[in-house]
Amino acid sequence: MNSDNQKIDRMLQREYQVNIGEYLGKGWQVLKQCFVPMVGFFLLTVIINFALSYVPILGQIVSTIISAPLAAGYTFVVLAILRDQPYTFNDFFKGVSNKYFLQIFLISLVGGLLILLGYIFLLIPGIYLSIAYIFAIQLAVDYDLEFWDALETSRKLVSKKWFSISWFSLVLLAVNVVGLLLFGIGLLVTLPLTICTVIAAYDDIAGNTSKGSLI
């Protein structure tokens, strides 16, 4: 068994608590530290997808393909900040690099299809998987996992405290509802905050045992 597998096994065996207030606090601290780049990147992704929406058929296909790899850029930057590692604005685009693109896209595609099938056929499996896969992209980035291993590792990790993480997800949803009520402009803050908070939660729950391959 190689060292990466051993780290993943230790991660899955460790006990953890879900500290929602702590994660929100860490997420806010990260966002404050990198506010302009975070919001700038968020606006850039919105502009890219908005522009693609005007391209018939092909634009929608391209948008679907690149959305998850683009969004994965937050993981590189937020984990670097949490772990006191250097980063640049270019790190937001690591998700679309050859090393990560395919696996992140497949996480989005396969995970999304499984969640959709779960909702269509029995509802409860869809609800379960929509929470269980919350850390799949972070795991793929942190451990260079292929898509299925990332999905399964996230599912196993989250299942230990599924109800607590479900409550955590509902709190984040409420935060974004508040952002939406502020004429939608609040989403410029609450959506990046949500992303930072989820990644902070991952870093704590996974025990910060990564192999340090983000730089």
C-alpha positions in Angstrom: 0.0 0.0 0.0 1.5 3.4 -0.9 1.7 6.3 1.4 -1.2 8.2 -0.3 -3.5 5.2 0.3 -2.3 5.0 3.9 -3.1 8.7 4.4 -6.6 8.2 3.0 -7.2 5.2 5.2 -6.1 7.1 8.3 -8.4 10.0 7.3 -11.4 7.6 6.9 -10.6 6.0 10.3 -10.3 9.2 12.3 -13.2 10.6 14.3 -14.3 14.2 13.7 -16.8 16.8 14.8 -18.6 19.2 12.5 -18.0 22.7 13.9 -20.2 25.0 11.7 -19.4 28.2 13.5 -15.6 27.5 13.3 -15.9 26.7 9.5 -17.8 29.9 8.9 -15.2 31.9 10.8 -12.4 30.3 8.9 -14.2 30.8 5.6 -14.7 34.5 6.4 -11.1 35.0 7.4 -9.9 33.4 4.1 -12.3 35.5 2.1 -11.2 38.7 3.8 -7.5 37.8 3.2 -8.2 37.2 -0.5 -11.3 39.3 -1.1 -10.5 41.1 -4.4 -9.1 38.0 -6.2 -11.9 35.8 -4.9 -14.7 38.1 -6.0 -12.8 39.0 -9.2 -12.6 35.3 -10.1 -16.2 34.7 -9.2 -17.3 37.6 -11.5 -15.0 36.3 -14.2 -16.6 32.9 -14.1 -20.1 34.5 -14.3 -19.0 36.6 -17.3 -17.6 33.5 -19.1 -20.8 31.5 -18.6 -23.0 34.5 -19.5 -21.0 34.9 -22.7 -21.2 31.2 -23.5 -25.0 31.3 -23.1 -25.3 33.4 -26.2 -23.6 30.7 -28.3 -26.3 28.3 -29.5 -25.8 24.7 -28.4 -22.0 24.7 -28.4 -21.9 27.4 -25.8 -24.1 25.4 -23.4 -21.9 22.3 -24.0 -18.7 24.2 -23.3 -20.2 25.9 -20.2 -21.2 22.5 -18.8 -17.8 21.0 -19.4 -15.7 23.9 -17.9 -17.9 24.9 -15.0 -16.7 22.4 -12.4 -13.0 22.6 -13.4 -13.2 26.4 -13.2 -14.9 26.3 -9.8 -12.3 23.9 -8.5 -9.8 26.8 -8.7 -11.1 28.0 -5.3 -9.8 24.8 -3.8 -6.2 25.4 -4.8 -6.2 29.0 -3.4 -8.2 28.4 -0.2 -6.2 25.4 0.8 -3.0 27.3 0.1 -4.2 30.1 2.4 -5.4 27.7 5.1 -2.0 25.9 5.0 0.1 29.1 4.9 1.4 28.2 1.4 2.1 30.7 -1.4 -0.4 31.2 -4.2 -1.0 33.5 -7.2 -4.1 34.5 -9.1 -3.2 31.9 -11.8 -3.8 29.2 -9.2 -7.6 29.8 -9.7 -7.1 28.2 -13.2 -5.4 25.0 -12.1 -8.6 23.1 -12.3 -8.7 23.6 -16.1 -5.1 22.3 -16.5 -4.4 18.9 -18.1 -3.5 17.4 -14.8 -6.9 17.9 -13.1 -9.4 18.8 -15.8 -10.8 15.4 -16.8 -11.1 14.0 -13.3 -12.9 17.1 -12.0 -15.3 17.1 -15.0 -16.0 13.4 -14.5 -16.7 14.1 -10.8 -19.3 16.7 -11.8 -20.8 14.6 -14.6 -20.9 11.1 -12.9 -21.7 12.5 -9.5 -24.4 14.7 -10.9 -26.0 11.8 -12.9 -26.0 9.6 -9.8 -27.6 12.3 -7.7 -30.2 12.9 -10.4 -31.0 9.2 -10.7 -31.3 9.0 -6.9 -33.9 11.8 -6.9 -35.8 10.4 -9.9 -36.2 6.9 -8.6 -36.2 6.9 -4.8 -35.6 10.6 -3.7 -33.7 9.6 -0.5 -30.6 8.2 -2.4 -30.5 11.5 -4.3 -30.6 13.5 -1.0 -28.0 11.3 0.5 -25.5 11.5 -2.4 -26.0 15.3 -2.8 -24.5 15.7 0.7 -22.1 12.7 0.5 -20.2 14.0 -2.5 -19.6 17.5 -1.1 -15.8 17.0 -0.7 -15.1 15.0 -3.9 -13.4 17.8 -5.7 -11.3 18.7 -2.8 -10.2 15.1 -2.4 -9.4 14.8 -6.1 -7.2 17.9 -5.9 -5.6 17.2 -2.6 -4.7 13.5 -3.3 -4.6 13.3 -7.1 -7.5 10.9 -7.0 -9.4 9.7 -10.0 -13.0 10.6 -10.2 -14.6 7.5 -8.8 -12.1 7.2 -5.9 -12.8 10.8 -5.1 -16.5 10.3 -5.1 -16.3 7.2 -3.0 -13.8 8.6 -0.5 -16.0 11.7 0.0 -19.1 9.4 0.5 -17.3 7.3 3.1 -15.9 10.4 4.9 -19.2 12.3 5.0 -21.3 9.2 5.9 -19.7 9.1 9.3 -21.5 12.5 10.2 -24.0 12.7 7.4 -26.7 14.5 9.4 -24.3 17.0 10.8 -22.9 17.8 7.4 -26.5 18.1 6.1 -27.3 20.7 8.7 -24.0 22.5 7.8 -25.2 22.5 4.1 -28.6 24.0 5.2 -26.9 26.7 7.1 -24.8 27.6 4.0 -28.0 27.6 1.9 -29.6 30.1 4.4 -26.5 32.3 4.1 -27.0 32.5 0.4 -30.7 33.1 0.7 -29.8 36.2 2.7 -27.4 37.2 0.0 -30.1 36.8 -2.6 -32.5 38.9 -0.6 -30.0 41.8 -0.6 -31.0 42.5 -4.2 -28.8 39.6 -5.4 -25.7 41.7 -4.9 -25.1 40.0 -1.6 -24.3 36.8 -3.5 -21.1 38.4 -4.6 -20.0 37.9 -1.0 -22.1 34.9 0.2 -21.3 32.5 -2.7 -17.5 32.9 -2.4 -17.9 32.7 1.4 -19.8 29.5 1.0 -17.1 28.0 -1.1 -14.4 29.1 1.3 -16.4 27.6 4.2 -16.9 24.3 2.5 -13.1 24.0 1.8 -12.3 25.0 5.4 -14.6 22.3 6.6 -12.9 19.8 4.3 -9.5 20.8 5.6 -10.6 20.3 9.2 -12.6 17.1 8.6 -9.9 15.5 6.5 -7.4 16.2 9.3 -5.2 18.4 7.1 -3.3 15.2 6.2 -2.7 16.1 2.5 0.5 15.2 0.7 1.1 18.9 0.1 0.9 18.8 -3.7 -1.0 22.0 -4.3 1.9 24.3 -5.2 
